[in-house]
Amino acid sequence: MITLYVNDLPVHVNKNSNLQQVLALSIQSLNLQLDNIAAVHNQHLVPKSQWAISVCNENDQIEIFSAVAGG
């Protein structure tokens, strides 16, 4: 197991987890859906097409942002 920080909160995941797996686990507690979020991994915006191949490491920082509609 390794520890990551998602929106500054510690999250424990299996070693070699990818960003998509971490996001899927994390959004449950945030009441969000994968289709409606953007992710920043270690201060780099990661396109959704790259989530499955972005491997997470010990102490990585992940920020989850949700789209907000309004006008």
N, C-alpha and C positions, 0 to 999 in steps of 0.2 A: 504494500500500500504506500501511496505517496500523498502528500498534502499540497493542495492548490488553494488559491484564494479567488473566490468568485464574488465579485462585488464586495471585496474586502472581508468576506467571511470564509473561514477555513472549510474545505471540503476534502474528504478522504476518498480516493479512487484507486483502482488497480493500476499498477505500473504499466506503462505502454498504452494507457487510455488515450483516445483521440479527442479532439475538441468537440466533435459531434456527440460523443458519448457523455462527456462532461456536461454539455449544454442540456441534453435530454434529461439528465439526472437533476440538474439545477433548476430548470424551469418549472418543475413540479411544485416546488416550494414557493416560487414567485408567481404562480398562477398565470403563466404565459404559454404561448405556443411557438414552436420552432419556426413556423412560417412568418411570424411577426416580430422577429428579433434580429439584431445585428450583434456581432461579437468582436471584441478587441482582445487579442491575446498578446500579452507582454508589450502593450502599447502599439500594436499593429492591427489595423482593421483587417479581418480575415473574411474573404468572400465565402458565401455559403458553399460554393463549389469546392472549397479547400478544407472545409471542416473535417471531413472524414480522413484526410491525410495529414492533418496537423497534430503531431504527437505532443502530449503534455508531459512536462517534467516537474520534479519536485520544486515547490515554491513558485510555480508560474502564477502570474496575475491574469485573471480573466474578468472582463467587464461585459455585462449583458445590457443591451439597450433595447427598449421596445419602441415601435413606431407609434406616434400619436397623431391622430387625425383631428382636424378642427378647422375653424375658419371664422 
